[in-house]
Amino acid sequence: MKIAIMTQPLGKNYGGIMQAWALQQVLKRMGHEVVTIDRQRDQPSMPYKSARLIFRTGMNIIGKRKAPINFEKHLPTLLQHTTSFIDQYITMSEPLYSTQQLREHFDRENYDAVIVGSDQTWRPKYSPNIYNFFLDFLEDKEILRIAYASSFGVDEWEYTEEQTQRCAELAKKFNAISVREDSGVHLCKKYLGVDASHVLDPTLLLDKETYEKLLDQTQSNTEPAGLYRYLLDPSPESEYILNTYSQHLSAQAFSTQAEQDFYRWSTNDLSKYVMPSPKSWIEGFQRATAVATDSFHGSAFSIIFKKPFITIVNKERGASRFSSLLGALNLTDRLLSPYDEIKDLNTIDWPATEKRIDTQTAYSIDFLRNSIEHNNHNSIKVSIIVPVYNTEQYIEKCLTSITQQTHKNIEIIIVNDGSTDNSEKIIHACIKNDARAIYISQPNQGVSAARNTGLAEATGEYILFCDSDDYYPRNAVEKLVRKAVSEAAGIVIGNFFKKTKLGRKLIKVVAQESPQSFIESIVTGINHGGPCTKMFTKEILEGITFKHGIKFREDVLFLIDVLLKKPHLAYVEDAIYIYVKRKGSAANTIDVQALESSDLVSHLLKKTLEDIISDRAMKRMLAIDAYSIIVNSSGTLSKQQLSTYVRATKKTNWPIFKKIALLLANSKAYRLIQIYKNIKRRLDNLISY
């Protein structure tokens, strides 16, 4: 699967960088394609920048500010090593600075799933946009939504009433939710109204050896270096504890942090604020004889590298993070408050600790794997039926779009209906190494017969039809299956693109309350009546076939037969099919047989639907058919036939120019050809049939 990860902006915090790297590693080992979304804070407006400049200048003048006025300009220099690590080891999206840019990125990339986490992604005060981290930008998109080890940071609720209400609505759209702290389970239930599992931070899912492989062994120093100091918020209290621990161990303290914290500016020497690489940070744990830290990830890496450690409570950043992790591992005696005595520290029982970690790691990985695999329903088999007749220019793209679907459990049934071009050769080249493909060749009998042949061969739980000149988006089948299963639907209906020489247009399905109302929406031209934008259960198609010998609206008859069984309908908001409108296709060619079929279809529909839909709706359907026949026949109608179909249009309230256009469309006069083409383009945009 193609998975997006939503986490806090990376670069200024080693723990944040390493949890992002670790989660990618875990997902890649499961065989997924992973991208971490680079959601930055919204870019400040010019009025804000101006006000900030005035404020900073004033603070500098009165001596209350030591950092440069244009501090942001120096960030690329200060973060050069962390940025280099991210560029080399973490697959990132382009920087995204707004909800709209997020929405456009996800529309373009077609992710199959998005995972929110880890770190404090659900803490409003740290978030670039808290609603984005509850996936508001996805709206009603059919995409797998998972929270993995997302953290509120604290055990108290920090959301406003408005944020609580909106985030609770969004949380209920998630397929699975897990949090990093046990207090987060309670907060999810009480304030968001959702159940959550308690899992490990991603960094703890990997072993020490995995992190050591990141280090350049030819340059790294493996000599023990004493007490490793990693403090995010140094204070007199934390310094006292650190010095006491150093004396207790008789070990000299060392650090791999920047000499100066750029949030506490004290000198204009930029080199003192440059953050070393995350590799240096990891090497510090490798070389340490013990660790003193006020950081969650400092504690986590002490455990990973099995180093004796103390964790100094950092209430400002959230104390529950420490108590949750250390409590689960029976290491709460390592958690110290200001001026606590450390002489009574117990020796860490590493075998027992490792056993607890292994148990929780297995649970956490199972949660992640099951959340992805159980929700993508890849065990469900889908049969895709592709009738082919002389589509050598299109069949390769069609079959490639099917073989590359993210839902892999498919059966591709290709029925070559007597093609006389190179279609057969291209088909064999496309499917020669794909065991899921079934190839059938038969004499030309028409698309209905070819589809029926495919139906007779199909063994999948669900059935799809794809015309050989059309194609699918990459994750179409997965989205349809997910919707079908989640709503126990007999038919799943999706939007589609209609592609012409002028571009492509999104055709949206208009959801109906019942199968009967959907029938009327087809008859009146509100919804498309073809089978290719719909997925059917095999059970609902039992006993139904396409009417053989009918070349016009045979798909409408088929769909109405299915709808008369009153299946449950479900709808996918995304486009799941690309219909290529081309000259010469069956849908756009009218001949004598098609004209005869039109009369037969009208008779059959009248007989079948007279007690189901209104007379007005039936008249509108006949008018739309008349329009379609006249426009697509382009001069092949007799005067009597033309008169019949034009009379049908009088039963509509169409403007006079449309009715005149129908007459012009059938004219044989050469001088009217351009008028016909221009009017036809306009009509195609005005009427969907």
N, C-alpha and C positions, 0 to 999 in steps of 0.2 A: 504494500500500500504506500501511497504518497502521503506523508504525514507532516503537518505543520506544528511547530511548538511555539506557544506564546509564553514568554518569560520576561522578567524585568530587563531594561536596557543593560547591556554588558559593557565592561571595560574598566570600571572604577572599583570593582570588588572581586577579590580572588575567589571567594566562595561562590558568587554568582556565576563566574566564568566556568568554574569546574563542575558545578551541578548541570550547567547547560551542556558541557562536553560529555559528561557521564550519561545523561539521558539519551543523547544521540547515539552513544556507543551501545547502550542496551538495546535500543530500537533497531539499530543496524544489524546487531547480532541476530535479531529476530527476522531479518530479511527485508526490512522496510527502507524506503527512500525518505530521508528526513531533512527538513529545512527549519531552522530557527528563525522566527520572524523578528526582524530588527525594528520593533516599535519604539521609536523615540518620542520624547515629549513634543507636543505641538510647538511649532516654531512661533516665537513671540512676535506680536504685531509691532509696527513702527512706533505707535504711541507708547507701548510698554517699554520698548528699547530706549526711547527718549527719556522716559521717566526714570528708568534704571540708571541711565548715564548720569542724569542730574543728581540722583540720590547718592550714587557711588562717589561722584566728584565731591559732593558736599562732605561725605564721611571721610574722604581722604584729607580734605582741607583741615578738618577739626581733629584729625589724628585718630579717628575711630575705625579706620579701615586701612589695612596694610597690603592687601592683595591688589594686583593691577586692575585698573578700571575696566580694561578689555580682557579680563581673565579668560573668557571662553576661547579667545584667539590662541592661547597657549596650550589648550587641551590636547591637540594632536601630538605635541612634543612630550607632554607629561605622560600620555597614555601610549606612547609609541610601541612599547614592548608588549603590553597587554593586547593592543590592537593587532600586532603582528601575530601573536599566538592565536587569536580568534580567527584571523584571516587564513591561517595555515591549518587549523585543526577543527574548526566548527563551520558547518555549512550554513550560511546566513542568507536571508533575503536582502534586497536593497533596503536602505533606510526608509521608514514610513513614518510620516509626521502627522497624520490625521486619520480619523475614522474613514473618510472617503477614500484615502489612499489604501487603507487596509482592505476596504470593500473591493476596490478595483484590482488589487493584487490577488485576492482570493477568487474573483471572477475569472481572472486570466489563468491562474495556475492549476485550477481543478484538483485541489487536494481531496483525498478520500477521508481524511480524519484530521482533527486538530486537538492537540493536547495542551492544556493550560498547566504550567508548573515548570520547575518547582520554585522554591524560594518564596518570598513574601508577595506573591502575585495577587493575593486577595486582601492586601492591606491598603486601604484608600490613600493614606498619607504618602505612600511610596510609589503609587501607581501613576503612570503617564495618563491613563484614562481607565478608571475602574470598570466601566461598562464594557470596554473592549476586552477586558480579561474575563468577562462573563460571556463574550462572543456576541455582543449586540449587533455587530456589523454583518453577521451571517444571516440575520433576519430569519426567514423560514427555509433557508437552503437545506437540502438533504445532504448532510455531512455528519460523520461520526464525531461526537463531542465528548471528550474525556478530560477530567481534572486529575493530574497525578501529583501527589505530595504538595498540593497548593497550600500556602500558609497564610493565616491571618496575622501571624507574628506575635500576637498577644492573646490573652484569654478573656479579654473584655471586648464588647462590641463597639467598634469605632465608626460605624456607618451612620449617615443621617437617615431620617425617616424615608426620604425620597429614594436614597440609594438602596435602602433595605428593600423597599417595595419593588423597585425595578430589577435589582439583582436576584431577588427571590423568583421573579417571573422567568428570568433568563436561566437560572440554575436548574429549573424544572425541565429545561430542554436538553440537559446533558444526559448522555447515555450511561455514564458511570462517573462517580466522584470519589476521590480519595484526598486525604489531607495529611500534612506532615506531623501535626501535633494531635495528641488525644483530645485536647480542649477544642480543636477544630471540628471534631465529630459532633460535639455538643452545640457549637455555634451554628453549624449547618442545619441541624435539626430544629433548633429553637428559632432562628431568625430567617433562614432561607426555606425551611420546610422540606428539606431533602435529607436522605440518608447518605452517609459518607463512611468510607473505610479509612483506617489508620495505617499508613505505609511509611517506609523508610525514605529518607532523602536519596535522590539518585546517586550521589557520591558513594553511599554505603552499599550500593548494589555491585560495585566493582572491587576487586581485591588489590592488595598492595602492589603485586607484580604488574598489574595493568598500568598503574600510575608510574611505576619505575621505568616502564618501556618508553614513556614520554621523554625521559631525561637522556641527554647526550652523555653516554657513559664515558666517552673519551675526554670530556671536559668537566664532568661533575666531580665534586669532592665528596668522598664517602667517609671521610674521617669524622668520628664523633666530635660534636662542637659544643656540647653543654646544654644549658637550658634555652630552649627556643621560645622567644618572646614574640607573640602575635596579638597586639592590642589594637582594637579599632578606635576606642575612646579612652585614651590614657587619662588618668586622674590621680590625685594624691592617694586615694584609697587603693586603686588598682596597683599603683606603683609600690605601695607599702606591702601588699600581698605578694607581688612578684619578687621583691627584694627578700622578703621573709622566706619564700620558697627556694630562692637561689641559695640563701644561707643554709637552709635545711638540707639541701642536696649537695652543698659544697661545690656548686657548679656555676661557671660564669655564664651570664645571659648573652645571647646573640640574636640578631634579627635580620630578616631579608626584606623588610619593608623599605620604602623610600625614607631618606634621612628626615624629611619634613613632610607633614600631612598638608596637602594643598588646600584643605579646608581650614587650616590654622596657619595662615601665611605669616611668616616672621622674617624672611629674607628675600631679596630680589634675585638670588642665585637660583635660576630655574633648574639646574642639574640636581639640586637637593630634593626636588619634588617629583622627579621622574620615577614612576612605579617600575620596579624590576619585573621580569617575565614571570608568569605563573609557574614556569619550570623551576625558577629559583625558590619560589614559595614552597613547592612540593619538596624540593631538595632539602629545605629546612627541616621538615618532618623526618625525612630519611636520616639526616645526620644527628638529630636531636637525641640527647639522653633523657630529656623530659620536656614538657611543653607547659607554658602558662599563657592563657588566652581568655578573651572576653567575647569570642566569636563562636557562633554555632558551627560553622564549617571548620574553624580551628579545632574545636572539640571532635568533630567527625573525623578529621584526618589524623588526629592523635590516636583515635581508636583504630582506624584503618592500619596505621603503621605500628600499632601496639606500643605506644610510648606512654609512660606515666605522665599524667597531666593534672592540672587544676583549671577549672572554668570559673572565671570571675563573673558574677551576675551582672548583666548589662540590661537594666530594666528599661532604659530608653528605647532599646532596639527590640525588646520583648523577652521576658524571662521565661515564659511558658515553653519556648523553643528548647531551652536547655533542660528543664525539668522533665519534659516529655521524652526526649531522647535518652537522657541519663537514667531516668526512672525505669524505662523499658529494659535497660541493660544492667540494672542493679548497680549503678555507679553514682548514685546521688551524693555520696560522700565527697565526690570530686568537685561538687558545685559549692562555691564559697561566696559569701556576702562580704562587704567591706569590713576589714579588721578581724575576720574570722581567724581562729588559730588553725594551723595546718599540721601541727606536730602529731595529731592522731590519725592521719590518713592511713587507710588500709592499703595493703599491697593488692594490686588489681589481679584478679584470677582470670588470666587471659583465655585459658581453655573454656571456662564456663561462659565468659563474655562472647567468645567466638561462636559457641554453640547457639547462644541467643540470637546473635546477628544472623547466622545461617538460617535459622528458623524464620526470622522476620524477612530476610532477603527472599527466601523461597515464596513466602506469602505475597510479598510486594511484586515480584516478577510475575507470579501467577495472576495477580490482579490486573497488571498491565496487559499481559498476553490475552487473558480471557476477555477483558474489556474491548480489545481490538478484534480478536478472532470470533468471539461469540456474537458480536454485533455486526460483523460483516457477512455472516451467514454464508460462508464460502462452501459449506457442505451441501448447499441447495443447488441442484442441477437445473440449468436453463437451456432449453432447445431453441436455437435461432434458425429460422427457415428462410433461405435465400433463393427465390426463383430467378433464373438467369436466362435472358434472351438477347443476344447481340449487344452486349454492353462492354466491349473490349476496352473502351476508354475509361471506364468507371469501376470495373469489378475489382481491380487491385486495391484501390482506396477503400472500397466497401469491405473487403475481406480483411484487410490490415486493421481497420477500425474494430473489427470483431475479435480477431485473434489477440489483440493487445488490450482487451478489456481488463480492468482491475479485478473483476469477478472472474476467476479462472475456471470455475466448474461449469463449463458450457459445452453444448453439443451443437456443432455447426453443420446443418443439413443443407447442402447446395444441390439444387435441382436444375440441371441444364436442360431447358425446354427447347431443344433442337436448334441451338445457335449455329449460325453459318459463318461467323467471323472467328477471331482468335480467342474468344472468351474461354473455351475449354483449356487451351494451352496456358493461359494466364492463371486460371483457377488451380491447375495442378502445381504450378510453380509456387503459388501462395500457400498451399496446404500440404506440401509433400512431407514436411517434418512435423506436422501437427496431428497427433492421434485423435484429437477431438472432432476432426472433420469427417463427414460422410458425403461422398460424391455420388450423385445419381444422374444418369443421362436418359432422356426420353424423347420421342418424336414431339415436334411442336404441337401443343394442344391449348396453349394459352396460360395466362398467369394463374387463373383459378385452379386448373388441373395441376399445375406445378406446386402450388401451395398445398393442395390436397395430398399430393404425393409426399410432401414433407411432413404433413400432419400425421400420416400413417406411419412414418418412421420415428417420430419424436418419442423420446423416453423421459424427457425432463419433467420436473414438477411444474415448471412454468414454460410458456410458449411465447416467443417473439417472432415477428415477421419483419424482414428487412429487404426492401427492393434493391436490386443489384447496382443501381446508379446512385443510391443514397448511402449514408454512413452514420456512425454513432460517435458521440463524444466518448472519451476514454473511460469514464466511470459511469456510463449510463446504466448498464445492467446492474451494477452494485446498488445504485440508488433506487432502482425499481424494485429489486429484491428486498432491500431493507424496508421500503415502504409497504410492500406486499405483506411481509411477515409482521411488522409492527401493527398493522391495521387489519390483518386477516382478510385481505381484499381478494375478490375474485378477478377484478380488473384494476390495473394501475395505469393511470393516464398522465402523460407528461406534455409539457410545452415542446415546441420544435421550431427550428429555423427553416424558412423557405428560401433557398438559395437560387438566385437568378443572375443573369449577366450584369445586372445593375447593383448587385450586392446581396446581402441576406437580411431577412426580416424575421423578427421573433413573432411567432404565432402562439398566443397564450390560450390555454384551455379555460373555458368558463365553467367553473365547478357547478354541478347540479346536485340537488338533494336526493334524487332517486334515479334508478335506471330509466323509468318512464320519462322523467323530465329531460334526461340526457338524450333519449330518442328524439324528443321534440326539438332539442337544441341542434341535433344533426340535420333533421328534416328542414329546419328553418335556416340553416346555414350558420348558426351561431358557433357550432363546434365542428371540427373535422371528423369525417366519418370513416377514414381509413384505418386499417388495423396496425399500421407500422409504428404509430406513436403510443401504442398500448401494449401492456403485458398481461397475458391471460394465464390463469391456472389451467393445467391440462384437464382437470376435472370439469371445469365450466364449459370446455369445448367438446366434451363428450357428445357424440351424435350430431355435431354441426360441421358442415363443410361449405366450401365456396360453391356457388351455383355454376356448374360447368356450361360453357357456351355463351355466357353473358359477358360483354366487353365494356359495359358502362354501368357504373355504380354497383358492381358486384361486391365491392368491399363494404358498401353501406348495408346491403342485404345481409351479409355475413354478420356484421357488428350488431345489427338490430336483432337478428336471431339470438345472439349471445345475450344481449341486454334483456330480452324477453324472459330469460331465466332468472332475472332479478338478482344479479350478483351484487355483493358489496363493492362500491367504487371508492378508490383512493386516488389522490392526486399528488404529483411531484411538481414542485414549483420550477425546477431547473429545466432547461432544454435538454431532452434526452435523445433527440433525433435530428438529422440534417437532411431535409428533403430537397433534392436537386431538381429544379424545374428545367427541362431541356426539350428542345424541339425533337419530335419523333418518338418520345416516350409514350407508353400506353395511356398514361393519364392525360396526355395532351394531343392525342390523335383521334379524330372522329372519322369513321368510315361507315359504309352501309350497315355492316353488322352492329356497329355501336349505336346507330340510329334505331335499328330494330330493337336492340337491347334496352334503349331508353324507354320505349313504349312498354316493353315487357316489365321493366323494373317499376315503372309508374303504376301499372296494373297490379303487380304483386304487393307493392307498398300500400296502395289504396285498400286492397283486400285484407292485408295483415293489420293495418293500423287504424282502420276506420273507427274502431271503438276505443282507441287509445289516445290519439291526438286530435286536435281541432281541425275543422275543415279549412280554416284560414291558414293554419300551419302547412297543411297539405298543398294548398294553392301556392304558397310561397316556395315550397320545395320544387314544384313543377316549374315555377318561374326561374328559379336558380338553375335548374337543369337546362331550361331553354337557353338561358344566357350562355352557359358553358358550351352547349352544342353549337350555337351560332358562332361564338368567338373562335372555337377551336376547329370548326369545319372549314373555315376560310374558302368559301366558294364551292363546296361540294354539295350543298343542299339544292333540291329541286324547288321550284316556286311554291308548290303545294306544301312541302316540308317547311320551308322558310316561313310561309304564312301561318302554319300551325304553331310554330315555336314563338313567333313574334306576338301572336294573339295571347299566348300564355303570359308574356311579360306585362300585358295590359292589366292583369289581375294584381299587379304590385303598385306601390306608390312611388316607383322610381321616377326621377326627373326625366323630362323629355329628351335631354341630350343623351342619356343612357340608351333609351329606346332607339333613337336615331343611330347611335353608335352600333347597335346590334345589326341594323340593316346594312350600314356601311361595311361592317366586318365581313359580310358575306358577298360583297360586290366583287365581280370578276374584272372590273375596270382597272387597268394598270395605274391610272392616275390617282386612284384612291388608296393605293397600297400604303403609302406613307401615313395618310390620315388614319388608316386602320391600325397601323402599328402603334402610333402615338396614343390613340384612344384605348387600345387594348392594354397598354402599360398602365394607364390611369385606372381602368376598370379592375385590373388585377390587384391594384392597391386598395381599391374601394370594397371589393367583394372577395371574401374567402370562401372557397367551396371545396 
